Amino acid sequence: MKAIWNGQVIAESNDTKVIENNHYFPPEAIKEEFFKSSDTHTNCPWKGVASYYTVEVDGKENQDAAWYYPETSDLAKQIKGYVAFWKGVEVVE
């Protein structure tokens, strides 16, 4: 699977995990040069507290376009640290 934004592959892996129709990429699959930590956090009742990244490609920013769970509930432990995308980031095979 590939995550693409603004014409750039920002993550790539053959080992994503699908939860609620979202592909979660292993942390080592993201190209760190395109990711900046965000202060945004949200809470999922069954997964835990999500942290976010802003994606930046060629000077364009996509605020909070990626999220991950640094700590998870027992039910979601398989995606701990894995990164998922939204806000126009295309995830394709």
N, C-alpha and C positions, 0 to 999 in steps of 0.2 A: 504494500500500500504506500501511496505517496500523499503528502499534504502539500498543496500548492497555493501560494498567494502572490499576487502581483507578478505572475509569470515565473516565479522561483520555487523550486522544490525546497521546502523548509524542514521536512521530516520524511524519512523513508524507512520502511521495515516490512519484513515478511512475518513478523510476530506480533501483530496488533491484537488487542483483546476488545471484543465488541460488547458493550453494555448500553442498553437503552438506545440502540441504533447509532451509537458513537464509537468510532474506532479510537482506542487508546493506544498510543505509540510508546514503546519503552523509552525511558529517559535518554539512553545512548543513541536513539534514532533521530533525535532532533538536532538540527544544525544550530548550535548555540549562538553563532554570530547574529542570528536573526531574532533573538529573544531577549526581552528586557523584563525584569521582574516588575510586577505591579503591586500596588497596595490594596487591590480589590480582593475581597474574600466573600464567599457565599456558603451557605449551609445546606447540605442535602440530608434529609432525615435518615437515610439509610447508608449513605457513603461516608459522610463526615463533612469537614470544612475544606472547601476548595480554595486554592490559590491560583492566581492568574499571571499570564505573561502578555505583554504587548508585543506584537510581531512588527518588525521594521525591515522593509525591503526597498532598496534604492531610494531612501529618504522618505518613504511613505510609511505611516504608522497605522496599524489596525489595533486599536486599544482593546485590551482584554480578550483577544481573539483565541487564546489558548488557555486551558485550565488543567489543573492536576490536583491530586490529593496527597500532600506530604505525609499525612497520617490518615488511616481509614478505620472504619469499623471492621469487625471480623467478617461481615458479609461482603465487603469490598476489598479485602486484602490483596486480591489478585491484580488490582490496578494501582496499588500504592506507588506513587511517583510517576506513573504513566501519564502521558499528555494527550488531551483531546482538543478538538478545534470546532469553531463556529465562526459567525460573522464574515461569511464570504470566503473562508478558507475551503478550498475544494479538496476532498479526499477521494482519490481514485486508485484503481488497481494498476 
